Amino acid sequence: MAAIADLPRLGLGLGLRNVHFEEILRDRPRIGWFEAISENFMDSGGRPRAVIREIAEHYPIVLHGVSLSIGSTDPLNLDYLARLRRLADEIRPAWISDHLCWTGVMGLNSHDLLPMPLTEESLAHVAARVRRAQDILDRPLILENPSSYLRFAQSTMEEPEYLRRLSDETGCGLLLDVNNVYVSCFNAGTDPVAYVEAFPCERVVQMHLAGHEHHGSHVIDTHDRPVRPEVWDLFRLAWTRTGGASTLLEWDGNIPSLGECHAELLKAEAYMTGAGAAAPDASVDGDGPESISNPVGFLVPRVMDSNLMEPA
Amino acid sequence: MSADVASVQRWMHEALISPRSAARADIDARLIHGGRLAAAAGLAIYQRGYFLRIAACMREQFPALCHALGQPLFDDFVADYVRDKPPESHTLYDLGRRFPAWLEENRPDRDLSSGERESWIDFMIDLARYERQVFAMFDREGQEGRPFAATATPDEHLRLQPCFDLGAYGFAVPSYYHAVRRGEAPSLPPRGPAYAALVRTDYVTRTIPLTQPQYVFLAAMKQSGTVERGAAALARHLGMDSSEVRDSWSSSGERQRWIDWGFFVAGLAARPDGNDGIRSLELQDHAPGRPRPTMKGVSP
């Protein structure tokens, strides 16, 4: 199994979204790499599988999962892992990532990224499952800090410490989602800079950037708008501390054109050189209904677009 | 052993799918207080997101049904559905799999006799069935990148391609769906049988209206594999000789049209085992004395 130190530095990349397939295949824009949602492709016998095969011929690809449920107390889903392995063997991603979370229990799936109690017991549980998953996938797993809106009373350690120990015990790599750091810390009333400074940045293989919705009293991880200034500032720190980990922009709701997504991604360059300076922004996003955290609607294809009716 | 983790996860998952089950005392005991976001408010974000996330995906999977019912009523059905049938699969594509059957089992007039039941509910269930079929066709294993049957392929070698399905409906739901797709606001169609083939080529799914005899032929072929058995089933259904059906299928143009639409691949010739396995088809046999049907429909 490869070590995370051997994984490539890919620069700046974008989340691969259905609405951009045609443009990517047709124009092959100069985008460094793409991150594909594993579940959109691993079960596919249709166009998504053909698309990712073709894109993987021209760009580095990373597979990012939302349903491995590495923290669940249900048995590890071996069928899921076998399907993921088959896809990985086919498209040869630079790495495979998922989240430090659980998505369901008792055979059910919430389709959300739910937080773990951060205890010795849960660490041992997750570490054992990470080892098993890595054996099956034959590569290190890269795990992301999720955005969270609650913390469990029984937790005995902070998330950076938990992830450091998990990485030390299993050899897994880490995906530092800078927006998630901001969201979780804001909601918990803790310091995001202290979080990044405590994070095992030497284990970070990849970073995420995304937009969030600010409600004044709390923030929601919506991935449906530009990155906010306070997250850019945090990214500048994270970029330095990780030594320039591969960085990816996620945009999952109200997805704009590929060009607009790319332009938002390229804003990162200013913060990578240290020149960027984000004006503080205390604005809130109105009193309207809250958007969904971790939206998944973009994962469901609009099949009406690929349907025709012939005359009798 | 991870008993404490399991206990927390069971509690939180139950709190998501049945928000009223989360007692305030449990929330206070299990969650940390003191952040900007109160513990109950934080849990509420997960509870609200659980349903809204699933409803958004269901609207993507059943856009025509959502159009027909209107989003508020559609969302109400989805809320009841996910309460009864919470998601089990890792893939969101599976969310709608049990929805048409659930609608049938939970229709508001289910205690009435079939003659007393509301027609519009039958239509909605048929539309849900069709939409699920269309959605499933999108990502199934198909024949793309591999050869299809050609005109010269002998009948003995014709097999239905893997991404092929059939539907028999009580309303013209495919026409309704495609009118919604075109951005129209179609009226609910009157009751009347409608048959269709769904076939995917080059990652485009086509719906092709069928006559009842065509449906019988293809349903038997789908079930038992060969043209010969399809023709035998149709011959029994129509009260005709099997050779007449074979002549009709070749001469009426169906064979060529269906090859052109990519219905068939070239397989191996079947072994004659004498059992076509098609007697379970739930269609009425042709009654003696009625006009004589052909592959195209009912002859004048």
Interface residues (C-beta under 8 A of the other chain):
Chain A: E39 D43 S44 G45 G46 R47 P48 A50 S67 S69 G71 S72 T73 N77 Y80 W102 T103 G104 V105 M106 G107 L108 N109 S110 H111 D112 L114 M116 P117 T119 E121 S122 A124 H125 S148 Y149 L150 R151 F152 A153 Q154 S155 F186 N187 A188 G189 T190 S217 H218 I220 E290 I292 S293 N294 P295 V296 G297 L299 V300 P301 R302 V303 M304 S306 N307 L308 M309 E310 P311 A312
Chain B: M1 S2 A3 D4 V5 A6 V8 Q9 R10 M12 H13 L16 I17 A29 R30 L31 I32 G34 G35 R36 L37 A39 A41 G42 L43 I45 Y46 R48 G49 Y50 L52 R53 I54 A56 C57 E60 Q61 P63 P86 P87 E88 S89 H90 T91 L92 Y93 V134 F135 M137 F138 D139 R140 E141 G142 E144 G145 C163 P174 S175 Y177 H178 R181 R200 Y203 V204 T205 R206 T207 I208 P209 L210 T211 W261
